[in-house]
Amino acid sequence: MADKRDYYEVLGVNKDASDDEIKKAFRRQSKKYHPDLNPGDKAAEEKFKEVNEAYQVLSDSDKKARYDRFGHAGVDPNYGAGGPGGAGFNGAGFDFGDIFGDIFGGGFGGFGGGNRRNGPRRGNDVRQVVDISFEEAAFGCTKKINLTKQEKCDTCNGTGAKPGTSAQTCTHCNGTGQIQTQQRTILGYMTNVTTCPHCKGEGKIIKEPCRDCRGTGKVRKSKTIEINIPAGIDNGQTMQLSGQGEAGERGGPSGDLLITIRVRPHDIFKRENNDVYINMPISFVQAALGATLTVPTLDGAVEYDIPEGTQSGTRFRLRGKGIPYIRSKNRGDQYVTVNVEVPKNLTAKQKEILKEFDEDKNYKQKKSFAEKMKDFLK
């Protein structure tokens, strides 16, 4: 047995490798030495058999345990009768469809198989974008939208066959939608599964198709539906209406209607989560003397008193005047930021009054800053 390589060495993994690591290593090595990728290369062919033999042992927990304890003698007592792959490997009971389907995408080199297509299939989803105003997003609304989608044919009730007839089971694949063939290879007999070319994997053949849907079981229809958009929905959010998409096939469920909401920007209000923000200009006099402001909100204008000496950039909070939470009676808040507007184009008299006012000592921040400037200049 000195000429027989260690199975872990063959796959290029450590002895403590996990099942997943062993499987990945096998895939790499199989792809590297596969005969179809190395035509006429006898050395690659031997390597390929060696890799398969190693994986057959290391992927089986019982065989792996015996190999770890006794070496090659624990799993292949007849070694020597045919060399690597001779007595210990014949391809029987080995799931090449899984391994080579993953490596080559199915059907490569006689491995893998076709996908069954004759079972129920869910219909496609339909996507739609709906534009609404800021207020409609805040308080909800009802919208009518036009849809064009595939629906079940009423004439044949979705069977695809002419009324009074029915689809016949495909005699070539016996309704499975697949054709199986066997091929003898260096690894033994391999089963190749392909899509039935006669029924195209459907399992049934429609000899007399429906005139309206031409055998598809579906027709394209346009319709107008009414949707309810909930209060509090935000820009970019998507509503899912189950079963409102395109029709399924062979009894499969319909897809969904996915409606993405696009909210038009507002001239005054800005939204962050469920809170609303506005910037409100006020005059120098209002800021200095205090005033009662008329503040716009989503519920209409409200009055709000600001104190004298209000500074530019001060933010006030109006509780419960924001956006409603979806499926809740609670609402966010509204924040009002006041910005003092400095007057322009003053008259000579107005300028004199402001100069006299500027000599007043009520500017606390200005006074504090002036004192700091003196210390800085020293």
C-alpha positions as CSV (number, residue, x, y, z in Angstrom):
1,M,0.0,0.0,0.0
2,A,3.0,2.3,0.0
3,D,2.2,3.5,-3.6
4,K,-1.3,4.6,-2.6
5,R,-1.6,8.2,-1.6
6,D,-3.3,9.4,1.5
7,Y,-6.9,10.4,0.8
8,Y,-6.6,13.7,2.7
9,E,-3.5,14.5,0.6
10,V,-5.4,13.6,-2.6
11,L,-8.1,16.2,-1.8
12,G,-5.6,18.7,-0.3
13,V,-7.3,19.0,3.1
14,N,-6.3,18.5,6.7
15,K,-7.5,15.6,8.7
16,D,-9.7,17.8,10.8
17,A,-11.4,19.3,7.7
18,S,-15.2,19.7,8.0
19,D,-17.6,17.9,5.6
20,D,-18.2,21.2,3.8
21,E,-14.5,21.7,3.3
22,I,-14.1,18.1,2.0
23,K,-16.9,18.6,-0.4
24,K,-15.5,21.9,-1.7
25,A,-12.0,20.4,-2.1
26,F,-13.6,17.5,-4.1
27,R,-15.3,20.0,-6.4
28,R,-12.1,21.8,-7.1
29,Q,-10.1,18.7,-7.8
30,S,-12.9,17.1,-9.9
31,K,-13.2,20.1,-12.1
32,K,-9.4,20.3,-12.5
33,Y,-9.0,16.6,-13.6
34,H,-12.4,16.0,-15.3
35,P,-11.9,13.9,-18.5
36,D,-14.1,16.3,-20.5
37,L,-11.8,19.1,-19.6
38,N,-8.7,17.1,-20.2
39,P,-9.4,15.0,-23.4
40,G,-6.8,12.3,-24.1
41,D,-4.9,13.0,-20.9
42,K,-4.4,9.6,-19.2
43,A,-2.7,11.1,-16.2
44,A,-5.6,13.5,-15.5
45,E,-8.0,10.5,-15.9
46,E,-6.1,8.6,-13.2
47,K,-6.1,11.7,-11.0
48,F,-9.8,12.0,-11.5
49,K,-10.5,8.4,-10.4
50,E,-8.2,8.9,-7.4
51,V,-10.0,12.1,-6.3
52,N,-13.4,10.3,-6.6
53,E,-12.2,7.4,-4.6
54,A,-10.9,9.6,-1.9
55,Y,-14.1,11.6,-1.7
56,Q,-16.3,8.4,-1.6
57,V,-14.5,7.4,1.6
58,L,-14.1,10.8,3.3
59,S,-17.7,11.9,2.6
60,D,-19.0,8.8,4.4
61,S,-18.8,9.1,8.2
62,D,-18.4,5.3,8.7
63,K,-15.8,4.8,6.0
64,K,-14.0,7.9,7.2
65,A,-13.8,6.6,10.7
66,R,-12.4,3.3,9.6
67,Y,-9.9,5.0,7.3
68,D,-8.8,7.3,10.1
69,R,-8.2,4.3,12.3
70,F,-6.8,1.6,10.0
71,G,-5.8,3.5,6.8
72,H,-6.6,2.1,3.4
73,A,-7.0,-1.4,4.7
74,G,-10.0,-0.3,6.8
75,V,-12.0,0.7,3.7
76,D,-10.5,-1.3,0.8
77,P,-9.3,-4.7,1.9
78,N,-9.1,-5.8,-1.8
79,Y,-6.7,-3.0,-2.8
80,G,-4.3,-4.2,-5.4
81,A,-6.8,-6.0,-7.6
82,G,-7.2,-3.1,-9.8
83,G,-5.3,-0.1,-8.4
84,P,-7.0,3.1,-7.3
85,G,-10.6,3.0,-8.3
86,G,-10.4,-0.7,-9.4
87,A,-12.1,-2.7,-6.6
88,G,-13.1,0.1,-4.3
89,F,-15.0,2.4,-6.7
90,N,-17.5,1.7,-9.4
91,G,-19.8,4.8,-9.2
92,A,-22.7,2.8,-7.7
93,G,-24.8,4.7,-5.2
94,F,-22.8,7.9,-5.7
95,D,-24.7,11.1,-6.2
96,F,-22.9,12.7,-9.1
97,G,-26.0,14.7,-10.0
98,D,-25.5,16.8,-6.9
99,I,-21.8,17.2,-7.2
100,F,-21.4,17.8,-10.9
101,G,-24.6,19.8,-11.2
102,D,-23.0,22.3,-8.7
103,I,-19.7,22.3,-10.6
104,F,-20.8,22.5,-14.2
105,G,-24.4,23.9,-13.8
106,G,-26.1,20.6,-14.7
107,G,-25.9,18.4,-17.8
108,F,-22.1,18.7,-18.2
109,G,-20.3,15.6,-19.3
110,G,-23.3,13.4,-18.7
111,F,-23.9,14.5,-15.1
112,G,-26.7,16.5,-13.6
113,G,-30.3,16.7,-14.9
114,G,-33.1,18.8,-16.2
115,N,-35.3,20.9,-14.0
116,R,-38.8,19.7,-13.5
117,R,-41.2,22.3,-15.0
118,N,-44.5,20.5,-14.9
119,G,-45.5,21.4,-11.3
120,P,-47.5,24.4,-10.1
121,R,-45.6,27.7,-10.5
122,R,-46.3,31.0,-8.8
123,G,-47.1,33.9,-11.1
124,N,-44.8,36.9,-11.5
125,D,-45.0,40.0,-9.3
126,V,-46.2,43.2,-10.8
127,R,-44.5,46.5,-9.8
128,Q,-46.0,49.9,-9.9
129,V,-45.0,53.4,-8.8
130,V,-47.6,55.8,-7.5
131,D,-47.1,59.5,-6.9
132,I,-48.9,61.2,-4.0
133,S,-48.7,64.6,-2.3
134,F,-47.1,65.3,1.1
135,E,-50.5,65.6,2.7
136,E,-51.8,62.4,1.1
137,A,-48.8,60.5,2.6
138,A,-49.4,62.1,6.0
139,F,-53.1,61.3,6.2
140,G,-53.6,58.5,3.7
141,C,-55.7,58.4,0.5
142,T,-57.4,56.2,-2.0
143,K,-55.9,56.0,-5.5
144,K,-57.0,54.3,-8.8
145,I,-54.3,52.7,-10.8
146,N,-54.3,51.1,-14.2
147,L,-52.6,47.7,-14.5
148,T,-51.8,45.5,-17.5
149,K,-50.9,42.0,-16.5
150,Q,-51.3,38.3,-17.4
151,E,-54.5,36.8,-16.0
152,K,-56.0,33.3,-16.2
153,C,-57.8,32.7,-19.5
154,D,-61.5,32.6,-18.8
155,T,-62.2,30.6,-22.0
156,C,-60.2,27.5,-21.1
157,N,-60.1,28.2,-17.3
158,G,-56.3,28.4,-17.5
159,T,-55.8,24.9,-18.9
160,G,-54.6,26.1,-22.3
161,A,-56.7,23.5,-24.1
162,K,-59.6,24.2,-26.3
163,P,-62.9,24.0,-24.4
164,G,-64.2,20.4,-24.4
165,T,-60.7,19.0,-24.8
166,S,-57.8,18.5,-22.4
167,A,-54.0,18.3,-22.4
168,Q,-52.6,14.8,-23.0
169,T,-49.9,13.2,-20.9
170,C,-46.6,13.2,-22.9
171,T,-46.0,9.6,-24.0
172,H,-42.2,10.2,-24.4
173,C,-41.6,11.2,-20.7
174,N,-44.8,9.7,-19.2
175,G,-45.7,13.1,-17.8
176,T,-42.5,13.7,-15.9
177,G,-41.1,16.3,-18.2
178,Q,-37.7,14.6,-18.2
179,I,-35.9,12.1,-20.3
180,Q,-33.4,9.7,-18.7
181,T,-30.6,8.1,-20.6
182,Q,-27.7,5.9,-19.4
183,Q,-24.2,6.2,-20.5
184,R,-21.3,3.9,-19.8
185,T,-18.2,5.8,-18.6
186,I,-14.9,5.0,-16.9
187,L,-16.7,5.5,-13.6
188,G,-19.5,3.1,-14.4
189,Y,-23.0,3.7,-15.7
190,M,-24.1,7.3,-15.4
191,T,-27.7,8.5,-15.7
192,N,-28.2,11.7,-17.7
193,V,-31.5,13.6,-17.1
194,T,-32.6,16.2,-19.7
195,T,-35.7,18.2,-20.4
196,C,-38.1,16.3,-22.6
197,P,-37.9,17.9,-26.1
198,H,-41.4,16.9,-27.0
199,C,-43.3,18.6,-24.3
200,K,-40.5,21.0,-23.3
201,G,-40.6,19.8,-19.8
202,E,-44.3,20.5,-19.3
203,G,-45.2,16.8,-19.0
204,K,-48.3,17.3,-21.1
205,I,-49.0,18.1,-24.8
206,I,-51.9,20.3,-25.9
207,K,-53.1,19.0,-29.2
208,E,-56.0,21.5,-29.6
209,P,-54.9,24.8,-28.0
210,C,-57.4,27.4,-26.8
211,R,-58.0,30.0,-29.4
212,D,-57.9,33.0,-27.0
213,C,-54.7,32.2,-25.1
214,R,-53.1,30.0,-27.8
215,G,-52.3,27.2,-25.3
216,T,-50.6,29.4,-22.6
217,G,-53.6,29.4,-20.2
218,K,-53.1,33.1,-19.7
219,V,-54.2,36.3,-21.5
220,R,-53.0,39.9,-21.1
221,K,-55.7,42.2,-19.6
222,S,-55.9,45.8,-18.6
223,K,-57.9,46.8,-15.5
224,T,-58.3,49.7,-13.1
225,I,-58.1,48.9,-9.4
226,E,-58.5,51.0,-6.3
227,I,-55.9,51.0,-3.6
228,N,-55.9,52.4,-0.1
229,I,-52.7,54.1,0.9
230,P,-52.3,54.2,4.7
231,A,-51.7,57.4,6.7
232,G,-48.0,57.8,7.6
233,I,-46.5,56.1,4.6
234,D,-43.1,57.5,3.6
235,N,-41.3,58.2,0.3
236,G,-39.8,55.0,-1.2
237,Q,-41.9,52.6,0.9
238,T,-43.5,49.6,-0.9
239,M,-47.0,48.2,-0.3
240,Q,-47.5,44.5,-1.0
241,L,-51.0,43.4,-2.2
242,S,-50.9,39.6,-2.1
243,G,-52.4,37.7,-5.0
244,Q,-52.8,40.8,-7.1
245,G,-50.0,40.0,-9.5
246,E,-49.9,37.9,-12.6
247,A,-51.6,34.5,-12.7
248,G,-49.7,31.3,-11.8
249,E,-49.3,28.3,-13.9
250,R,-50.8,24.8,-13.5
251,G,-52.7,25.7,-10.4
252,G,-49.9,27.8,-8.9
253,P,-50.8,31.0,-6.9
254,S,-50.8,34.4,-8.4
255,G,-47.9,36.8,-7.8
256,D,-48.2,40.0,-5.7
257,L,-48.7,43.6,-6.7
258,L,-45.9,45.7,-5.3
259,I,-46.7,49.4,-5.2
260,T,-43.8,51.8,-4.4
261,I,-44.9,55.2,-3.1
262,R,-43.2,58.4,-4.4
263,V,-44.0,61.5,-2.3
264,R,-43.8,64.9,-4.0
265,P,-41.7,67.4,-2.0
266,H,-43.6,70.1,-0.1
267,D,-42.9,73.9,-0.4
268,I,-42.8,74.4,3.4
269,F,-42.6,71.1,5.3
270,K,-39.7,68.7,5.5
271,R,-40.1,65.2,6.9
272,E,-37.7,63.2,9.1
273,N,-39.2,59.9,10.2
274,N,-42.5,61.0,11.7
275,D,-41.5,64.5,12.6
276,V,-42.1,67.6,10.5
277,Y,-39.7,70.6,10.2
278,I,-40.2,74.1,9.0
279,N,-38.0,77.2,8.8
280,M,-40.0,80.4,9.6
281,P,-38.7,83.9,9.1
282,I,-39.5,86.6,11.7
283,S,-38.6,90.3,11.9
284,F,-36.0,91.9,14.1
285,V,-38.8,93.6,16.0
286,Q,-40.7,90.3,16.6
287,A,-37.6,88.7,17.9
288,A,-36.7,91.6,20.1
289,L,-40.2,92.3,21.5
290,G,-41.8,88.9,21.3
291,A,-44.8,88.1,19.1
292,T,-47.7,85.8,18.4
293,L,-46.8,83.9,15.2
294,T,-49.3,82.2,12.8
295,V,-47.6,78.9,12.2
296,P,-48.6,76.6,9.3
297,T,-49.1,72.9,10.2
298,L,-50.6,69.9,8.5
299,D,-53.8,70.5,10.4
300,G,-54.0,74.1,9.4
301,A,-52.5,77.3,10.9
302,V,-52.0,77.6,14.7
303,E,-50.9,80.5,16.9
304,Y,-47.7,80.3,18.9
305,D,-46.2,82.9,21.2
306,I,-42.5,83.5,21.1
307,P,-40.9,85.4,24.0
308,E,-39.0,88.7,23.7
309,G,-35.4,88.4,23.0
310,T,-35.8,85.3,20.8
311,Q,-32.6,84.5,19.0
312,S,-32.2,83.5,15.3
313,G,-32.1,79.8,15.0
314,T,-34.2,79.0,18.1
315,R,-36.3,75.9,17.6
316,F,-39.8,75.5,19.0
317,R,-41.8,72.2,19.3
318,L,-45.4,71.6,18.5
319,R,-46.4,68.3,20.0
320,G,-48.5,65.9,18.0
321,K,-48.5,68.0,14.9
322,G,-46.2,65.7,12.9
323,I,-46.9,62.6,10.7
324,P,-49.2,59.8,12.0
325,Y,-47.5,56.5,12.7
326,I,-48.8,53.7,10.4
327,R,-51.7,51.8,12.0
328,S,-51.5,54.0,15.1
329,K,-53.3,56.9,16.6
330,N,-50.0,58.5,17.7
331,R,-48.2,61.2,15.7
332,G,-44.8,62.8,15.5
333,D,-44.1,66.4,16.4
334,Q,-43.5,69.6,14.4
335,Y,-40.4,71.6,14.9
336,V,-40.3,75.3,14.0
337,T,-37.0,77.0,13.6
338,V,-37.2,80.8,13.6
339,N,-34.8,82.9,11.5
340,V,-34.4,86.6,12.2
341,E,-34.5,88.5,9.0
342,V,-32.2,91.6,9.0
343,P,-33.9,94.6,7.3
344,K,-32.4,96.2,4.2
345,N,-32.8,99.6,2.5
346,L,-33.3,101.5,5.8
347,T,-34.1,105.2,5.8
348,A,-31.7,107.7,7.4
349,K,-34.1,108.1,10.4
350,Q,-34.2,104.3,10.9
351,K,-30.5,104.1,10.8
352,E,-30.1,106.8,13.5
353,I,-32.6,104.9,15.7
354,L,-30.7,101.7,15.3
355,K,-27.4,103.3,16.0
356,E,-28.8,104.7,19.3
357,F,-30.1,101.3,20.1
358,D,-26.8,99.7,19.3
359,E,-25.2,101.8,22.1
360,D,-27.5,100.0,24.6
361,K,-25.8,97.5,26.9
362,N,-28.5,94.8,26.5
363,Y,-26.3,92.7,24.2
364,K,-25.1,90.1,26.6
365,Q,-23.3,87.9,24.1
366,K,-21.8,90.9,22.3
367,K,-20.6,92.3,25.7
368,S,-19.1,89.0,26.7
369,F,-17.4,88.6,23.4
370,A,-15.9,92.1,23.5
371,E,-14.4,91.3,26.9
372,K,-12.9,88.2,25.6
373,M,-11.4,90.2,22.7
374,K,-9.8,92.6,25.1
375,D,-8.2,89.7,26.9
376,F,-7.1,88.2,23.6
377,L,-5.5,91.4,22.4
378,K,-3.5,91.8,25.6
